[in-house]
Amino acid sequence: MTPLRPEGVVIRGRRVITGDGVRPASVHIVDRRISALSTYDAPPDGVEEIDAGDAVVMSGVVDTHVHVNAPGRTAWEGFETATRAAAAGGVTTLLDMPLNAIPATTTADALRQKREEAQGKTVVNVEFIGGVIPGNVEQLEPLARAGVRAFKCFLTPSGVDEFPAVTERDLREALPVLARIGLPLMVHAEDPALLLASPANGSRSYSTYLASRPVAAEHSAIALMIRLLERCPTPVHIVHLSSASSLALIRSARASGLPVTVETCPHYLTFAAEEIADGQTAFKCAPPIRDGDEREALWRALIAGDIDLVASDHSPCPPAMKDTDGDFFAAWGGIASLQLSLAATWTGARARGVGVERIAQWMSTAPARLAGLSQKGSLVPGNDADVIIWDPDARFVVDPSNLRHRHHITPYAGRTLVGVVRATYVGGRKVFSESSSPSNRSA
């Protein structure tokens, strides 16, 4: 990590994403904050000057959906590897999910333990999400006072015993408390009644796994959340939307004034079910990756503004939990993509004629707003100096061995992506430089 120069630094470029769009500009940084925006050729007043040239200068990515898995399951990831991968991918702030850690972040004491675990191990900003599980309603206000930025619940089994799913009765108890607190509830929205049981002997067939978690389950769970919000309006955020079919419900709820937001993930925007061979468990996640028509419908909804943001849902695990002889039902359901989320999303956006300013909206501004991070997410004087420089025209081939995640399992292996992060600054400090890492070298 490069020490901060107290006298300041100026980052200039010909493609700086500001509130006015993409334009030549200079970003002036003093004391960890953006002190001013000026013209590209403004004199730097004797401070350090960084010229990004034609690379994009953008507010750092805010990833609101990351499973760091610490404490308790640091063999899965951990704060040191997660935040280094984040920095290499242009992520300057991540929100750590409450599950897969032991203890799960469902009490204020568990949050304290998680903060202690993170101490001295992070190179980007880390914020925390609290959990809503059966029986912990009395812990929600203490968690909010202790500084969580949001809450998370599962309507289906989460995959770990420490974080059980909530029922409709649990939500009826929790929502009035959350309404008073005012923090969003992030919801894993699948109706367990509509999920199919695993085959007795498992299955290597991706189509069998896909059929076990139908679109109808996602639709039904979102409908339930909207019915509950009609009784008790409180901010709800639907995580990892895999199908656009439920967006009519969400549009109607928003038109009625209900505070509902929704995200999708790079893997739903990149892959298609018909391209996944049997036994390729690196692609397993829940909800599952659906077909190419669903992928295109998600892109149309994202571009139209029906989907608010893109988050990684980085959910890693040890290799043995994916290496199940190709059995999709035995494999852990999660995709590690923290370092690749910006490039993967931009690759798809660029192919569809979308400009870089939309990437800033989907991956910086909107997530910062969701998390209540008012001084992040955009290059505005007074905001935190979390800045990335990335080349939107450079291509690279994903080499798993160059990823900074603890484990190198990825469905992106061998895939050509567009968008190479050249440098990442957190509070004005350089925490990643492309020149010092092989992970994003251009192909």
N, C-alpha and C positions, 0 to 999 in steps of 0.2 A: 504494500500500500504506500503510495507516494505521499509524504507529509504535505499538509496544507500550507501554502505560502500565505502568511497573514496579510501581506500587502495586496493580494488578489491575483486573479488570472482572467484573461479574456479568451473566450473560444469564439472564433469567427468562422463563418461558412457561407456558401452561396445557396444552400438549401436548409435553412433553419425553420423549424416548424414553430410558429408563434400563433397567438390568437388571431392574427391577420392572415393566416395561411402560411404557405411556404415562400420564403423570401431571403435574399441576402441580408445578413444581420451579424451583429456581434453581441455575445452574451457575456456580461461583466459579472464576475463573482468576487465577493468580499465576505469574509467571515461566514463561510458555509452557505451563503444565500446569494440569490441573483440580485445584484444591486441595480442593474440597468440593462436595457436592450437598446442598442444603437445601430447605426448603419454599418455595413460590412467594412468600410474603410475608415471607421473612426479610429483615431490614434489610441494606442493602448496605455498611454500615460506611464510608460516605464515599467509596467508589470509584465509578468510572463504572458506570452501570446501563443495560442494554439490555433493554427489555420487548418480547418477541416476540408478546405477546398470544395469539391463537388459532393462529398459525402453528406449524408443527412445528419443534422444536429437536432436532437429531440429530447424532450423530457424522458427520463428513464422509465422503463416498463414497471408497472405496479401489478404484480401477480397475486390475485386475491384467493388463490386456490392451490396451496402447496402442502404436501404431507412430508414434514421433516422427520417425523417418527422418533423424536427424542424428547425426554429421556426414555429409556426402557427398551427401545428397538433401534439403537444406533447402528446395529449391524445392517439395518435396512438403508439408512442414510446418515442423518446427523447434521448439525448446524454448519460445521466447517465445510464439508463437501457440498452441501446444498447451496450455501451462499456463494461459494467460489464458482459453482456451475451457473448460478444466477447472474453473477457479474459478467461471466464470459458470454452470456446470452443477452446482455443488455437490460437485465432486471435489476433495478436499484432498490426496490422494496418488495418484500414478500409477506403474505399473511399465512401463518402456519395453522393448519387444521388441527382440531383438538383430539382427533382419534389417531390410533396407531402408536401413540406414546403410552408409556406406563409410568405414572398414572395418566389416564386421559384427562384432558383439561376441562373437567366438569365441576371443579371446586376452585376457590381462590387459592387454597394451599397448593393444589396441583399446578396452577399457573405460576406460583412462586417457584416451585421446583423446576418448571420449564425455563423460566428466566435465568435461574442459576445455571442450568445446563448450557444455555446459550452464551453465558458470560465469557467474553474474550475469544469466541469462536466464529464471529460473524464479520463479513466484509461488506455486506449490504444492510440496509434497514430491515428489521424484522418486527412485525406486529403479530398479535395473537388473536385467535378465535376461540370463544368458549363453546362448550357443548351443552346441548339440551337432550337429556336422556330421561327415562322414567324415574320419577322420584327426586329430581334435583332442582325443583322450582325455587326452593329457598336459597339456592346458590347463585341464581342468575343475577340478582342485584349486587351481591358481593363481587362477582366476576366483572360486572360492568364498572364498579367503583375501582377495581384493581387494574382496569385499562384495556380489557378486550375490545376489539373493534367491531365484532359481530358475533353471532352465535350460529351453530350448525346442528342440524338433526338429520337422522335417517328415517325414512318411512319403511325401509326394508332392512334386513340384517346387514350390518356394516362389514362383516367379515372378521371382526375381533370382539371377544367377549366383553372387554372393558367399555364398549360403546354400543349398548343395545338400542334397537329401533324404538321410536315412539309410536303410540297409537293415537287415534283421534281424541280419546279422552285425555291423554297426556298433553296434547296440543291445546285443548280447551283450557287446561289449567295454566299452561305456560304463556299463551298469547297475551292475556291481559297484563302480565308482568312485563313482557317484552314491549308492549305498547307504552307502558309507563317509562321504560328505559329508553326507548327510541332507537335502539340499535337493530340492524337488519337480522332476520333469521334466514340463514342459507339452508336450503332444503334439497336433500337427495330425494328426488321425486319419482319413485316407482311404487306401484301398488302391489304389495306382496301377494294379495289374493289372485293376481293375474300372472304371476310368475310360475313357470313349470318346474317340477321337481327334476333334479339331476338324474340322468339314466343310471341304473344300478351299477353298470360297469364303466361309467363315464363315457366320453366320446371325443374322438379326434376331429370330428366334423364341425367346422365353423358354423355351417348353416343350422346344425342342431342346437349349438349354443345360442345363436342369434334368435332362433324361434322360442327359446326358453325365456327370453326377456323381451316380450313384444312391445311395440309402440303403444298399444292400448294400456299397458301398465303405467307408462309415463303420463299419458293423457289423463288417466283416472286419478293419479296422485295430484296432478296439477289442479284438476277440477275440485278435489277435496280441499286443497289449500285455499282456493278462491272462495269456496263456500264458507270456510272458517273465517276468512278475512271479511266477508260480508257481515259477520256477526261481531268481529273485533278487528277493525283495521289496524295493521301494524306492518312495517316494511318487511317484505318477504322477497328473497332472491332465489330463483330457481337455478341450481347449479347444473353444469354439464348437460345441457339440452342436446339430445341426440336426434330428435325428429322435429321438423317444423310443424307437424300436424296439430300441436297444441297451442300454437301461437294465436289462433282465432280466439281461444279462451282468454289468453293473456291480453290481447288487444281490447276485448270487451271489458275485462276487469279494469284496465287502465282508463277506458272511456268512462267508467263509472266512478273514477277517482280513487281506485284502490292502488296502494303503493307496491306494485309488483315489478321487479326487474328480472332479467334472465341473461345467462351467459351460455356460450358454447365453448368448445375446446379445439385446439389445433388438429387433434387426431380425427375429430368428426368432419373437419373441413378439408382434410388431406386424403384420407383413405376411403375405400369403399368395400363393402362386404364381399362382392364378387371377385375382388382382387386378392382376398385372403385365402391362402391355401390351407387345407386341413392340416392340423398339427402345429400351425404357426401361433403358438401361445403368446408370443411377444405382443400380439395385437389384442389380447384379451383385456377388456375393461368393462365397467358396468355404469350406466347402460352401454350396450355394445355398439360398435361401429356398424352403421347400417349401409344400405346400398347407395349406388351413385346418384340415384334420383333424390334420395334424402340429403345427400351431401350438397347437391346443387340447390335444393330448397333452403337449406341452412344458409348458404351463401347469399341467396336472394334476400332472405329475411335480415341477415346481418347488414347488407348494403342498404336495405330499405329502412333500417333503424328499428325493426321489431325486436332484434336481439341487441342488448345493450353493450356487451363487452365480450372479450375473449380472455380466458384464463387457462393455465396449463393443466390443472388437475394432476400435477406431478405426484405420482404414487408409486415409488420404487419398492423393491423387495430383493432379498438375496437370490442369486441365480437358481438355487435349488427349488425355489417356490414357483419359478416359471418353467423349469426343466422337468416336466411331468410326463415325459414320453408323449408329448403332444395332446394330452387330455385337457381340453378346455375347462372342464368342470372342476378339475383338481388344481389347476394353475391359479396363482394369485391374479386378481383382476385389477390391474393398474398399469399405467404407462408412464415411464420416466421421460420427461420432455422439457424440464425447466430450462435447460441451456439452448433448446432448439425452438422454443415456442414463437419467438419473434420471427425467425427466419421461415419457419413452416407457415405461419399465417401470412407473411408477406409474399411468399412464393405463390400461394393461392390467390391472394388479392391482386398481385401484379398480373397474373395470367388472365384476370377478369377485368382489367383496365381500371383498377382502383388505385387512387393516389396515396402517397405516403402519409398525408395528413389524416386519412381515415385510420391508419394503423395507430397513430398517436391518440386518436379519440378512443378507439376500442381497447387499447392495451395500456394507456397511461391515464388519460383524463377521466374516463368513466369508472375504471376500477378505483382510482383515488377518491372519487366522489362517493362510491359505494361504501368505502371504508372510513369515510369521514376524515380523510387526510387532506385538509384544506390547503396545505402549503406544498402539496405535491401534485404531479400529474400534468403540469403545463409550465412552459417557460414564461414566467411572469415575474416582474420585479417584486421582491419580497418573498418569493417561494424558495424552498430548499434547492440548493444547487446540485440536484440529481440529474445528470446530463449524460446522454450517450451519443457517440459518433458512430454511424454505421453506413456501409456502402450498399445501397439498394440495387446495384447492378452486378456486384460480384457474386459468383457462384462457388459453391463448395460441395464436395461429396462427403456425406456423413460417415466418418470413421469412428466406430464405437470406442476404440481405444483412446481417442482424443477427448472424449467427454469427461467432464470433471465431476459428474455424479459418482457416488461411491461404487455403483455397479454399472456396467456398460451394456446392459440389455436394452435394445431399442428397436421398434419396428421401422425406424427411419434409417437403419443401417444400409449403406450403399445408395441411398437416395440423394439426388442432386437438389439442393435448396439454394435459394437466392437470398442474399442479405447477410453481409459479413460485419459483425461488430468489431470496430477498430479500437474503441476505447470506452470505458465506463467510469464515470465520476460520481461519487457519493458524497454529498456535502462539500463539493469542490475538490475532493481527494481522488486521485486516479487509483481505482481498485482493480482494473483490468486493462491490459494493453494487448492487442492482437499480435504485435511484434514479438511478444514474449511467450506466445502459446501457439501450438500447431493446430489447435482444435477448430479454428475457423479460417484456415488459409484457403485462398481462392483456388478453385479448380482450373 
